[in-house]
Amino acid sequence: MKANEEKPAPTAEELADAIVATAASARKLLSSRLNKRAICLLIQHAMPANARCTISQIETVLESAADLERHYLKSGKKGDRP
């Protein structure tokens, strides 16, 4: 693909798979042995100085990411999606 060509838009199935993967990763991170504050501090420390977020903002993003499936996908198995 050339630099000036646009990528095709992702399909609904690709978006659904990305939501499932993101939510699963967030849940796995939050259920790890690290407590939530440690996770947030590590994320905050990894951010560039000019883009720092507060611990509260990071917590909100992590909790919201873990709930993506519930908010944006229909319930049921992957094969049940249209």
PDB file with SEQRES, HELIX, SHEET and CRYST1 records, atoms N, CA, C and O in Angstrom:
SEQRES   1 A   82  MET LYS ALA ASN GLU GLU LYS PRO ALA PRO THR ALA GLU          
SEQRES   2 A   82  GLU LEU ALA ASP ALA ILE VAL ALA THR ALA ALA SER ALA          
SEQRES   3 A   82  ARG LYS LEU LEU SER SER ARG LEU ASN LYS ARG ALA ILE          
SEQRES   4 A   82  CYS LEU LEU ILE GLN HIS ALA MET PRO ALA ASN ALA ARG          
SEQRES   5 A   82  CYS THR ILE SER GLN ILE GLU THR VAL LEU GLU SER ALA          
SEQRES   6 A   82  ALA ASP LEU GLU ARG HIS TYR LEU LYS SER GLY LYS LYS          
SEQRES   7 A   82  GLY ASP ARG PRO                                              
HELIX    1 AA1 ALA A   12  LEU A   30  1                                  19    
HELIX    2 AA2 LYS A   36  ALA A   46  1                                  11    
HELIX    3 AA3 ALA A   49  ALA A   51  5                                   3    
HELIX    4 AA4 ILE A   55  ALA A   66  1                                  12    
HELIX    5 AA5 LEU A   68  TYR A   72  1                                   5    
HELIX    6 AA6 LYS A   78  ASP A   80  5                                   3    
CRYST1    1.000    1.000    1.000  90.00  90.00  90.00 P 1           1          
ATOM      1  N   MET A   1       0.845  -1.172   0.000  1.00  0.00           N  
ATOM      2  CA  MET A   1       0.000   0.000   0.000  1.00  0.00           C  
ATOM      3  C   MET A   1       0.893   1.239   0.000  1.00  0.00           C  
ATOM      4  O   MET A   1       1.844   1.330   0.777  1.00  0.00           O  
ATOM      5  N   LYS A   2       0.585   2.173  -0.861  1.00  0.00           N  
ATOM      6  CA  LYS A   2       1.368   3.396  -0.954  1.00  0.00           C  
ATOM      7  C   LYS A   2       1.019   4.326   0.201  1.00  0.00           C  
ATOM      8  O   LYS A   2      -0.047   4.201   0.804  1.00  0.00           O  
ATOM      9  N   ALA A   3       1.896   5.235   0.500  1.00  0.00           N  
ATOM     10  CA  ALA A   3       1.723   6.148   1.634  1.00  0.00           C  
ATOM     11  C   ALA A   3       0.494   7.037   1.484  1.00  0.00           C  
ATOM     12  O   ALA A   3      -0.130   7.388   2.485  1.00  0.00           O  
ATOM     13  N   ASN A   4       0.133   7.408   0.260  1.00  0.00           N  
ATOM     14  CA  ASN A   4      -0.982   8.327   0.074  1.00  0.00           C  
ATOM     15  C   ASN A   4      -2.327   7.613  -0.057  1.00  0.00           C  
ATOM     16  O   ASN A   4      -3.361   8.272  -0.162  1.00  0.00           O  
ATOM     17  N   GLU A   5      -2.332   6.272  -0.052  1.00  0.00           N  
ATOM     18  CA  GLU A   5      -3.576   5.519  -0.131  1.00  0.00           C  
ATOM     19  C   GLU A   5      -4.161   5.324   1.262  1.00  0.00           C  
ATOM     20  O   GLU A   5      -3.430   5.096   2.226  1.00  0.00           O  
ATOM     21  N   GLU A   6      -5.477   5.416   1.359  1.00  0.00           N  
ATOM     22  CA  GLU A   6      -6.138   5.219   2.637  1.00  0.00           C  
ATOM     23  C   GLU A   6      -6.392   3.734   2.867  1.00  0.00           C  
ATOM     24  O   GLU A   6      -6.645   2.978   1.929  1.00  0.00           O  
ATOM     25  N   LYS A   7      -6.321   3.336   4.126  1.00  0.00           N  
ATOM     26  CA  LYS A   7      -6.650   1.964   4.475  1.00  0.00           C  
ATOM     27  C   LYS A   7      -8.161   1.801   4.397  1.00  0.00           C  
ATOM     28  O   LYS A   7      -8.906   2.741   4.674  1.00  0.00           O  
ATOM     29  N   PRO A   8      -8.613   0.611   4.021  1.00  0.00           N  
ATOM     30  CA  PRO A   8     -10.062   0.408   4.017  1.00  0.00           C  
ATOM     31  C   PRO A   8     -10.602   0.442   5.446  1.00  0.00           C  
ATOM     32  O   PRO A   8      -9.901   0.076   6.390  1.00  0.00           O  
ATOM     33  N   ALA A   9     -11.838   0.878   5.595  1.00  0.00           N  
ATOM     34  CA  ALA A   9     -12.457   0.936   6.920  1.00  0.00           C  
ATOM     35  C   ALA A   9     -12.593  -0.480   7.469  1.00  0.00           C  
ATOM     36  O   ALA A   9     -12.865  -1.419   6.720  1.00  0.00           O  
ATOM     37  N   PRO A  10     -12.403  -0.631   8.779  1.00  0.00           N  
ATOM     38  CA  PRO A  10     -12.543  -1.971   9.364  1.00  0.00           C  
ATOM     39  C   PRO A  10     -13.997  -2.445   9.280  1.00  0.00           C  
ATOM     40  O   PRO A  10     -14.935  -1.649   9.310  1.00  0.00           O  
ATOM     41  N   THR A  11     -14.146  -3.740   9.177  1.00  0.00           N  
ATOM     42  CA  THR A  11     -15.487  -4.309   9.139  1.00  0.00           C  
ATOM     43  C   THR A  11     -16.072  -4.321  10.550  1.00  0.00           C  
ATOM     44  O   THR A  11     -15.356  -4.129  11.533  1.00  0.00           O  
ATOM     45  N   ALA A  12     -17.369  -4.546  10.633  1.00  0.00           N  
ATOM     46  CA  ALA A  12     -18.032  -4.627  11.940  1.00  0.00           C  
ATOM     47  C   ALA A  12     -17.434  -5.756  12.767  1.00  0.00           C  
ATOM     48  O   ALA A  12     -17.268  -5.619  13.979  1.00  0.00           O  
ATOM     49  N   GLU A  13     -17.115  -6.857  12.128  1.00  0.00           N  
ATOM     50  CA  GLU A  13     -16.527  -7.995  12.846  1.00  0.00           C  
ATOM     51  C   GLU A  13     -15.134  -7.652  13.377  1.00  0.00           C  
ATOM     52  O   GLU A  13     -14.785  -8.042  14.492  1.00  0.00           O  
ATOM     53  N   GLU A  14     -14.346  -6.936  12.600  1.00  0.00           N  
ATOM     54  CA  GLU A  14     -13.023  -6.513  13.063  1.00  0.00           C  
ATOM     55  C   GLU A  14     -13.136  -5.568  14.252  1.00  0.00           C  
ATOM     56  O   GLU A  14     -12.364  -5.670  15.205  1.00  0.00           O  
ATOM     57  N   LEU A  15     -14.095  -4.650  14.198  1.00  0.00           N  
ATOM     58  CA  LEU A  15     -14.310  -3.739  15.326  1.00  0.00           C  
ATOM     59  C   LEU A  15     -14.761  -4.505  16.562  1.00  0.00           C  
ATOM     60  O   LEU A  15     -14.286  -4.239  17.666  1.00  0.00           O  
ATOM     61  N   ALA A  16     -15.671  -5.451  16.383  1.00  0.00           N  
ATOM     62  CA  ALA A  16     -16.144  -6.255  17.515  1.00  0.00           C  
ATOM     63  C   ALA A  16     -14.997  -7.048  18.126  1.00  0.00           C  
ATOM     64  O   ALA A  16     -14.884  -7.134  19.349  1.00  0.00           O  
ATOM     65  N   ASP A  17     -14.145  -7.627  17.284  1.00  0.00           N  
ATOM     66  CA  ASP A  17     -12.987  -8.379  17.795  1.00  0.00           C  
ATOM     67  C   ASP A  17     -12.029  -7.471  18.560  1.00  0.00           C  
ATOM     68  O   ASP A  17     -11.471  -7.878  19.579  1.00  0.00           O  
ATOM     69  N   ALA A  18     -11.837  -6.253  18.079  1.00  0.00           N  
ATOM     70  CA  ALA A  18     -10.960  -5.297  18.764  1.00  0.00           C  
ATOM     71  C   ALA A  18     -11.540  -4.899  20.122  1.00  0.00           C  
ATOM     72  O   ALA A  18     -10.802  -4.748  21.095  1.00  0.00           O  
ATOM     73  N   ILE A  19     -12.857  -4.732  20.185  1.00  0.00           N  
ATOM     74  CA  ILE A  19     -13.511  -4.394  21.454  1.00  0.00           C  
ATOM     75  C   ILE A  19     -13.350  -5.534  22.449  1.00  0.00           C  
ATOM     76  O   ILE A  19     -13.044  -5.303  23.618  1.00  0.00           O  
ATOM     77  N   VAL A  20     -13.556  -6.766  21.985  1.00  0.00           N  
ATOM     78  CA  VAL A  20     -13.405  -7.934  22.851  1.00  0.00           C  
ATOM     79  C   VAL A  20     -11.970  -8.019  23.370  1.00  0.00           C  
ATOM     80  O   VAL A  20     -11.755  -8.243  24.561  1.00  0.00           O  
ATOM     81  N   ALA A  21     -10.996  -7.844  22.492  1.00  0.00           N  
ATOM     82  CA  ALA A  21      -9.592  -7.938  22.889  1.00  0.00           C  
ATOM     83  C   ALA A  21      -9.204  -6.839  23.874  1.00  0.00           C  
ATOM     84  O   ALA A  21      -8.495  -7.099  24.846  1.00  0.00           O  
ATOM     85  N   THR A  22      -9.663  -5.619  23.627  1.00  0.00           N  
ATOM     86  CA  THR A  22      -9.351  -4.498  24.518  1.00  0.00           C  
ATOM     87  C   THR A  22      -9.960  -4.712  25.893  1.00  0.00           C  
ATOM     88  O   THR A  22      -9.296  -4.509  26.910  1.00  0.00           O  
ATOM     89  N   ALA A  23     -11.221  -5.120  25.925  1.00  0.00           N  
ATOM     90  CA  ALA A  23     -11.895  -5.355  27.207  1.00  0.00           C  
ATOM     91  C   ALA A  23     -11.220  -6.489  27.973  1.00  0.00           C  
ATOM     92  O   ALA A  23     -11.030  -6.394  29.186  1.00  0.00           O  
ATOM     93  N   ALA A  24     -10.862  -7.548  27.280  1.00  0.00           N  
ATOM     94  CA  ALA A  24     -10.204  -8.680  27.941  1.00  0.00           C  
ATOM     95  C   ALA A  24      -8.843  -8.263  28.504  1.00  0.00           C  
ATOM     96  O   ALA A  24      -8.475  -8.665  29.607  1.00  0.00           O  
ATOM     97  N   SER A  25      -8.112  -7.473  27.757  1.00  0.00           N  
ATOM     98  CA  SER A  25      -6.803  -7.003  28.236  1.00  0.00           C  
ATOM     99  C   SER A  25      -6.948  -6.119  29.470  1.00  0.00           C  
ATOM    100  O   SER A  25      -6.172  -6.243  30.418  1.00  0.00           O  
ATOM    101  N   ALA A  26      -7.934  -5.232  29.463  1.00  0.00           N  
ATOM    102  CA  ALA A  26      -8.161  -4.354  30.619  1.00  0.00           C  
ATOM    103  C   ALA A  26      -8.551  -5.172  31.847  1.00  0.00           C  
ATOM    104  O   ALA A  26      -8.055  -4.922  32.946  1.00  0.00           O  
ATOM    105  N   ARG A  27      -9.445  -6.157  31.658  1.00  0.00           N  
ATOM    106  CA  ARG A  27      -9.846  -7.000  32.788  1.00  0.00           C  
ATOM    107  C   ARG A  27      -8.665  -7.801  33.326  1.00  0.00           C  
ATOM    108  O   ARG A  27      -8.508  -7.954  34.537  1.00  0.00           O  
ATOM    109  N   LYS A  28      -7.839  -8.309  32.419  1.00  0.00           N  
ATOM    110  CA  LYS A  28      -6.665  -9.089  32.838  1.00  0.00           C  
ATOM    111  C   LYS A  28      -5.700  -8.214  33.634  1.00  0.00           C  
ATOM    112  O   LYS A  28      -5.164  -8.644  34.655  1.00  0.00           O  
ATOM    113  N   LEU A  29      -5.485  -7.004  33.171  1.00  0.00           N  
ATOM    114  CA  LEU A  29      -4.596  -6.084  33.868  1.00  0.00           C  
ATOM    115  C   LEU A  29      -5.146  -5.740  35.256  1.00  0.00           C  
ATOM    116  O   LEU A  29      -4.404  -5.729  36.239  1.00  0.00           O  
ATOM    117  N   LEU A  30      -6.446  -5.462  35.326  1.00  0.00           N  
ATOM    118  CA  LEU A  30      -7.050  -5.093  36.608  1.00  0.00           C  
ATOM    119  C   LEU A  30      -7.119  -6.261  37.587  1.00  0.00           C  
ATOM    120  O   LEU A  30      -7.172  -6.049  38.798  1.00  0.00           O  
ATOM    121  N   SER A  31      -7.119  -7.484  37.078  1.00  0.00           N  
ATOM    122  CA  SER A  31      -7.169  -8.644  37.969  1.00  0.00           C  
ATOM    123  C   SER A  31      -5.787  -9.223  38.256  1.00  0.00           C  
ATOM    124  O   SER A  31      -5.672 -10.280  38.877  1.00  0.00           O  
ATOM    125  N   SER A  32      -4.750  -8.543  37.810  1.00  0.00           N  
ATOM    126  CA  SER A  32      -3.387  -9.004  38.072  1.00  0.00           C  
ATOM    127  C   SER A  32      -3.029  -8.786  39.547  1.00  0.00           C  
ATOM    128  O   SER A  32      -3.826  -8.239  40.309  1.00  0.00           O  
ATOM    129  N   ARG A  33      -1.859  -9.207  39.931  1.00  0.00           N  
ATOM    130  CA  ARG A  33      -1.435  -9.069  41.322  1.00  0.00           C  
ATOM    131  C   ARG A  33      -1.136  -7.626  41.701  1.00  0.00           C  
ATOM    132  O   ARG A  33      -1.080  -7.300  42.887  1.00  0.00           O  
ATOM    133  N   LEU A  34      -0.944  -6.765  40.722  1.00  0.00           N  
ATOM    134  CA  LEU A  34      -0.713  -5.350  41.020  1.00  0.00           C  
ATOM    135  C   LEU A  34      -2.026  -4.700  41.436  1.00  0.00           C  
ATOM    136  O   LEU A  34      -3.074  -4.985  40.857  1.00  0.00           O  
ATOM    137  N   ASN A  35      -1.971  -3.831  42.435  1.00  0.00           N  
ATOM    138  CA  ASN A  35      -3.198  -3.128  42.792  1.00  0.00           C  
ATOM    139  C   ASN A  35      -3.435  -2.001  41.785  1.00  0.00           C  
ATOM    140  O   ASN A  35      -2.542  -1.629  41.024  1.00  0.00           O  
ATOM    141  N   LYS A  36      -4.653  -1.470  41.797  1.00  0.00           N  
ATOM    142  CA  LYS A  36      -5.053  -0.478  40.793  1.00  0.00           C  
ATOM    143  C   LYS A  36      -4.166   0.764  40.834  1.00  0.00           C  
ATOM    144  O   LYS A  36      -3.832   1.322  39.789  1.00  0.00           O  
ATOM    145  N   ARG A  37      -3.789   1.192  42.019  1.00  0.00           N  
ATOM    146  CA  ARG A  37      -2.944   2.387  42.146  1.00  0.00           C  
ATOM    147  C   ARG A  37      -1.583   2.156  41.492  1.00  0.00           C  
ATOM    148  O   ARG A  37      -1.072   3.043  40.808  1.00  0.00           O  
ATOM    149  N   ALA A  38      -0.994   0.984  41.691  1.00  0.00           N  
ATOM    150  CA  ALA A  38       0.307   0.673  41.083  1.00  0.00           C  
ATOM    151  C   ALA A  38       0.203   0.667  39.557  1.00  0.00           C  
ATOM    152  O   ALA A  38       1.076   1.192  38.867  1.00  0.00           O  
ATOM    153  N   ILE A  39      -0.865   0.074  39.042  1.00  0.00           N  
ATOM    154  CA  ILE A  39      -1.070   0.036  37.591  1.00  0.00           C  
ATOM    155  C   ILE A  39      -1.171   1.458  37.046  1.00  0.00           C  
ATOM    156  O   ILE A  39      -0.547   1.798  36.041  1.00  0.00           O  
ATOM    157  N   CYS A  40      -1.963   2.279  37.725  1.00  0.00           N  
ATOM    158  CA  CYS A  40      -2.156   3.665  37.271  1.00  0.00           C  
ATOM    159  C   CYS A  40      -0.851   4.461  37.334  1.00  0.00           C  
ATOM    160  O   CYS A  40      -0.559   5.244  36.430  1.00  0.00           O  
ATOM    161  N   LEU A  41      -0.076   4.265  38.382  1.00  0.00           N  
ATOM    162  CA  LEU A  41       1.202   4.975  38.491  1.00  0.00           C  
ATOM    163  C   LEU A  41       2.168   4.556  37.393  1.00  0.00           C  
ATOM    164  O   LEU A  41       2.881   5.392  36.838  1.00  0.00           O  
ATOM    165  N   LEU A  42       2.194   3.256  37.077  1.00  0.00           N  
ATOM    166  CA  LEU A  42       3.066   2.784  36.004  1.00  0.00           C  
ATOM    167  C   LEU A  42       2.646   3.365  34.655  1.00  0.00           C  
ATOM    168  O   LEU A  42       3.491   3.772  33.857  1.00  0.00           O  
ATOM    169  N   ILE A  43       1.341   3.400  34.407  1.00  0.00           N  
ATOM    170  CA  ILE A  43       0.846   3.987  33.148  1.00  0.00           C  
ATOM    171  C   ILE A  43       1.176   5.474  33.102  1.00  0.00           C  
ATOM    172  O   ILE A  43       1.637   5.980  32.079  1.00  0.00           O  
ATOM    173  N   GLN A  44       0.943   6.167  34.202  1.00  0.00           N  
ATOM    174  CA  GLN A  44       1.212   7.602  34.257  1.00  0.00           C  
ATOM    175  C   GLN A  44       2.697   7.886  34.030  1.00  0.00           C  
ATOM    176  O   GLN A  44       3.053   8.830  33.325  1.00  0.00           O  
ATOM    177  N   HIS A  45       3.547   7.075  34.624  1.00  0.00           N  
ATOM    178  CA  HIS A  45       4.997   7.270  34.479  1.00  0.00           C  
ATOM    179  C   HIS A  45       5.453   7.016  33.038  1.00  0.00           C  
ATOM    180  O   HIS A  45       6.429   7.616  32.585  1.00  0.00           O  
ATOM    181  N   ALA A  46       4.763   6.142  32.323  1.00  0.00           N  
ATOM    182  CA  ALA A  46       5.140   5.821  30.942  1.00  0.00           C  
ATOM    183  C   ALA A  46       4.683   6.879  29.947  1.00  0.00           C  
ATOM    184  O   ALA A  46       5.116   6.874  28.794  1.00  0.00           O  
ATOM    185  N   MET A  47       3.810   7.789  30.382  1.00  0.00           N  
ATOM    186  CA  MET A  47       3.293   8.821  29.484  1.00  0.00           C  
ATOM    187  C   MET A  47       4.318   9.936  29.288  1.00  0.00           C  
ATOM    188  O   MET A  47       5.116  10.217  30.182  1.00  0.00           O  
ATOM    189  N   PRO A  48       4.291  10.567  28.123  1.00  0.00           N  
ATOM    190  CA  PRO A  48       5.163  11.727  27.926  1.00  0.00           C  
ATOM    191  C   PRO A  48       4.765  12.840  28.901  1.00  0.00           C  
ATOM    192  O   PRO A  48       3.591  12.976  29.248  1.00  0.00           O  
ATOM    193  N   ALA A  49       5.722  13.613  29.328  1.00  0.00           N  
ATOM    194  CA  ALA A  49       5.479  14.667  30.318  1.00  0.00           C  
ATOM    195  C   ALA A  49       4.420  15.670  29.860  1.00  0.00           C  
ATOM    196  O   ALA A  49       3.674  16.204  30.681  1.00  0.00           O  
ATOM    197  N   ASN A  50       4.355  15.924  28.565  1.00  0.00           N  
ATOM    198  CA  ASN A  50       3.396  16.922  28.069  1.00  0.00           C  
ATOM    199  C   ASN A  50       1.988  16.350  27.880  1.00  0.00           C  
ATOM    200  O   ASN A  50       1.080  17.069  27.463  1.00  0.00           O  
ATOM    201  N   ALA A  51       1.802  15.066  28.184  1.00  0.00           N  
ATOM    202  CA  ALA A  51       0.496  14.442  28.009  1.00  0.00           C  
ATOM    203  C   ALA A  51       0.050  13.698  29.269  1.00  0.00           C  
ATOM    204  O   ALA A  51      -0.750  12.767  29.184  1.00  0.00           O  
ATOM    205  N   ARG A  52       0.546  14.088  30.403  1.00  0.00           N  
ATOM    206  CA  ARG A  52       0.232  13.381  31.646  1.00  0.00           C  
ATOM    207  C   ARG A  52      -1.243  13.482  31.989  1.00  0.00           C  
ATOM    208  O   ARG A  52      -1.859  14.536  31.834  1.00  0.00           O  
ATOM    209  N   CYS A  53      -1.792  12.389  32.450  1.00  0.00           N  
ATOM    210  CA  CYS A  53      -3.171  12.326  32.931  1.00  0.00           C  
ATOM    211  C   CYS A  53      -3.134  12.120  34.439  1.00  0.00           C  
ATOM    212  O   CYS A  53      -2.120  11.692  34.991  1.00  0.00           O  
ATOM    213  N   THR A  54      -4.233  12.424  35.095  1.00  0.00           N  
ATOM    214  CA  THR A  54      -4.313  12.188  36.532  1.00  0.00           C  
ATOM    215  C   THR A  54      -4.589  10.702  36.781  1.00  0.00           C  
ATOM    216  O   THR A  54      -5.030   9.981  35.885  1.00  0.00           O  
ATOM    217  N   ILE A  55      -4.324  10.265  38.000  1.00  0.00           N  
ATOM    218  CA  ILE A  55      -4.603   8.885  38.388  1.00  0.00           C  
ATOM    219  C   ILE A  55      -6.094   8.599  38.199  1.00  0.00           C  
ATOM    220  O   ILE A  55      -6.470   7.526  37.727  1.00  0.00           O  
ATOM    221  N   SER A  56      -6.926   9.548  38.563  1.00  0.00           N  
ATOM    222  CA  SER A  56      -8.370   9.391  38.430  1.00  0.00           C  
ATOM    223  C   SER A  56      -8.776   9.181  36.966  1.00  0.00           C  
ATOM    224  O   SER A  56      -9.628   8.341  36.674  1.00  0.00           O  
ATOM    225  N   GLN A  57      -8.183   9.926  36.064  1.00  0.00           N  
ATOM    226  CA  GLN A  57      -8.486   9.766  34.637  1.00  0.00           C  
ATOM    227  C   GLN A  57      -8.052   8.391  34.139  1.00  0.00           C  
ATOM    228  O   GLN A  57      -8.772   7.754  33.370  1.00  0.00           O  
ATOM    229  N   ILE A  58      -6.894   7.938  34.568  1.00  0.00           N  
ATOM    230  CA  ILE A  58      -6.390   6.628  34.148  1.00  0.00           C  
ATOM    231  C   ILE A  58      -7.296   5.523  34.689  1.00  0.00           C  
ATOM    232  O   ILE A  58      -7.606   4.571  33.972  1.00  0.00           O  
ATOM    233  N   GLU A  59      -7.724   5.643  35.955  1.00  0.00           N  
ATOM    234  CA  GLU A  59      -8.640   4.658  36.533  1.00  0.00           C  
ATOM    235  C   GLU A  59      -9.939   4.594  35.731  1.00  0.00           C  
ATOM    236  O   GLU A  59     -10.453   3.509  35.458  1.00  0.00           O  
ATOM    237  N   THR A  60     -10.457   5.739  35.363  1.00  0.00           N  
ATOM    238  CA  THR A  60     -11.702   5.796  34.595  1.00  0.00           C  
ATOM    239  C   THR A  60     -11.545   5.096  33.256  1.00  0.00           C  
ATOM    240  O   THR A  60     -12.426   4.343  32.842  1.00  0.00           O  
ATOM    241  N   VAL A  61     -10.440   5.335  32.581  1.00  0.00           N  
ATOM    242  CA  VAL A  61     -10.206   4.701  31.278  1.00  0.00           C  
ATOM    243  C   VAL A  61     -10.082   3.187  31.438  1.00  0.00           C  
ATOM    244  O   VAL A  61     -10.661   2.439  30.650  1.00  0.00           O  
ATOM    245  N   LEU A  62      -9.342   2.726  32.436  1.00  0.00           N  
ATOM    246  CA  LEU A  62      -9.180   1.283  32.653  1.00  0.00           C  
ATOM    247  C   LEU A  62     -10.515   0.615  32.954  1.00  0.00           C  
ATOM    248  O   LEU A  62     -10.824  -0.433  32.388  1.00  0.00           O  
ATOM    249  N   GLU A  63     -11.302   1.205  33.831  1.00  0.00           N  
ATOM    250  CA  GLU A  63     -12.593   0.628  34.185  1.00  0.00           C  
ATOM    251  C   GLU A  63     -13.547   0.650  32.995  1.00  0.00           C  
ATOM    252  O   GLU A  63     -14.301  -0.299  32.784  1.00  0.00           O  
ATOM    253  N   SER A  64     -13.516   1.719  32.226  1.00  0.00           N  
ATOM    254  CA  SER A  64     -14.380   1.816  31.049  1.00  0.00           C  
ATOM    255  C   SER A  64     -13.961   0.808  29.980  1.00  0.00           C  
ATOM    256  O   SER A  64     -14.813   0.209  29.323  1.00  0.00           O  
ATOM    257  N   ALA A  65     -12.665   0.623  29.806  1.00  0.00           N  
ATOM    258  CA  ALA A  65     -12.176  -0.337  28.812  1.00  0.00           C  
ATOM    259  C   ALA A  65     -12.618  -1.748  29.169  1.00  0.00           C  
ATOM    260  O   ALA A  65     -12.940  -2.540  28.284  1.00  0.00           O  
ATOM    261  N   ALA A  66     -12.635  -2.067  30.458  1.00  0.00           N  
ATOM    262  CA  ALA A  66     -13.056  -3.398  30.892  1.00  0.00           C  
ATOM    263  C   ALA A  66     -14.543  -3.632  30.614  1.00  0.00           C  
ATOM    264  O   ALA A  66     -14.972  -4.780  30.496  1.00  0.00           O  
ATOM    265  N   ASP A  67     -15.329  -2.566  30.509  1.00  0.00           N  
ATOM    266  CA  ASP A  67     -16.773  -2.681  30.280  1.00  0.00           C  
ATOM    267  C   ASP A  67     -17.178  -2.472  28.822  1.00  0.00           C  
ATOM    268  O   ASP A  67     -18.371  -2.396  28.530  1.00  0.00           O  
ATOM    269  N   LEU A  68     -16.235  -2.378  27.913  1.00  0.00           N  
ATOM    270  CA  LEU A  68     -16.558  -2.098  26.510  1.00  0.00           C  
ATOM    271  C   LEU A  68     -17.527  -3.108  25.912  1.00  0.00           C  
ATOM    272  O   LEU A  68     -18.478  -2.729  25.230  1.00  0.00           O  
ATOM    273  N   GLU A  69     -17.289  -4.393  26.166  1.00  0.00           N  
ATOM    274  CA  GLU A  69     -18.158  -5.426  25.596  1.00  0.00           C  
ATOM    275  C   GLU A  69     -19.599  -5.236  26.037  1.00  0.00           C  
ATOM    276  O   GLU A  69     -20.522  -5.306  25.226  1.00  0.00           O  
ATOM    277  N   ARG A  70     -19.782  -4.995  27.324  1.00  0.00           N  
ATOM    278  CA  ARG A  70     -21.129  -4.861  27.868  1.00  0.00           C  
ATOM    279  C   ARG A  70     -21.855  -3.672  27.252  1.00  0.00           C  
ATOM    280  O   ARG A  70     -23.065  -3.731  27.032  1.00  0.00           O  
ATOM    281  N   HIS A  71     -21.135  -2.603  26.975  1.00  0.00           N  
ATOM    282  CA  HIS A  71     -21.756  -1.388  26.458  1.00  0.00           C  
ATOM    283  C   HIS A  71     -21.960  -1.385  24.946  1.00  0.00           C  
ATOM    284  O   HIS A  71     -22.911  -0.775  24.457  1.00  0.00           O  
ATOM    285  N   TYR A  72     -21.089  -2.050  24.204  1.00  0.00           N  
ATOM    286  CA  TYR A  72     -21.109  -1.885  22.754  1.00  0.00           C  
ATOM    287  C   TYR A  72     -21.374  -3.135  21.929  1.00  0.00           C  
ATOM    288  O   TYR A  72     -21.531  -3.041  20.712  1.00  0.00           O  
ATOM    289  N   LEU A  73     -21.426  -4.295  22.557  1.00  0.00           N  
ATOM    290  CA  LEU A  73     -21.683  -5.515  21.802  1.00  0.00           C  
ATOM    291  C   LEU A  73     -22.947  -6.198  22.288  1.00  0.00           C  
ATOM    292  O   LEU A  73     -23.297  -6.120  23.466  1.00  0.00           O  
ATOM    293  N   LYS A  74     -23.626  -6.866  21.371  1.00  0.00           N  
ATOM    294  CA  LYS A  74     -24.780  -7.650  21.753  1.00  0.00           C  
ATOM    295  C   LYS A  74     -24.301  -8.859  22.540  1.00  0.00           C  
ATOM    296  O   LYS A  74     -23.197  -9.356  22.318  1.00  0.00           O  
ATOM    297  N   SER A  75     -25.125  -9.323  23.447  1.00  0.00           N  
ATOM    298  CA  SER A  75     -24.732 -10.493  24.219  1.00  0.00           C  
ATOM    299  C   SER A  75     -24.826 -11.720  23.328  1.00  0.00           C  
ATOM    300  O   SER A  75     -25.530 -11.712  22.317  1.00  0.00           O  
ATOM    301  N   GLY A  76     -24.127 -12.754  23.701  1.00  0.00           N  
ATOM    302  CA  GLY A  76     -24.117 -13.981  22.928  1.00  0.00           C  
ATOM    303  C   GLY A  76     -22.713 -14.315  22.503  1.00  0.00           C  
ATOM    304  O   GLY A  76     -21.771 -13.554  22.725  1.00  0.00           O  
ATOM    305  N   LYS A  77     -22.597 -15.462  21.891  1.00  0.00           N  
ATOM    306  CA  LYS A  77     -21.292 -15.934  21.446  1.00  0.00           C  
ATOM    307  C   LYS A  77     -20.875 -15.225  20.174  1.00  0.00           C  
ATOM    308  O   LYS A  77     -21.698 -14.635  19.474  1.00  0.00           O  
ATOM    309  N   LYS A  78     -19.586 -15.291  19.885  1.00  0.00           N  
ATOM    310  CA  LYS A  78     -19.029 -14.613  18.710  1.00  0.00           C  
ATOM    311  C   LYS A  78     -19.761 -15.030  17.433  1.00  0.00           C  
ATOM    312  O   LYS A  78     -20.018 -14.189  16.571  1.00  0.00           O  
ATOM    313  N   GLY A  79     -20.103 -16.318  17.298  1.00  0.00           N  
ATOM    314  CA  GLY A  79     -20.770 -16.800  16.105  1.00  0.00           C  
ATOM    315  C   GLY A  79     -22.193 -16.305  15.965  1.00  0.00           C  
ATOM    316  O   GLY A  79     -22.770 -16.386  14.881  1.00  0.00           O  
ATOM    317  N   ASP A  80     -22.776 -15.790  17.047  1.00  0.00           N  
ATOM    318  CA  ASP A  80     -24.156 -15.312  17.016  1.00  0.00           C  
ATOM    319  C   ASP A  80     -24.279 -13.915  16.424  1.00  0.00           C  
ATOM    320  O   ASP A  80     -25.383 -13.492  16.079  1.00  0.00           O  
ATOM    321  N   ARG A  81     -23.179 -13.196  16.299  1.00  0.00           N  
ATOM    322  CA  ARG A  81     -23.245 -11.829  15.773  1.00  0.00           C  
ATOM    323  C   ARG A  81     -23.553 -11.843  14.292  1.00  0.00           C  
ATOM    324  O   ARG A  81     -23.054 -12.699  13.561  1.00  0.00           O  
ATOM    325  N   PRO A  82     -24.379 -10.895  13.838  1.00  0.00           N  
ATOM    326  CA  PRO A  82     -24.702 -10.827  12.400  1.00  0.00           C  
ATOM    327  C   PRO A  82     -23.513 -10.375  11.593  1.00  0.00           C  
ATOM    328  O   PRO A  82     -23.604 -10.262  10.371  1.00  0.00           O  
TER     329      PRO A  82                                                      
END                                                                             
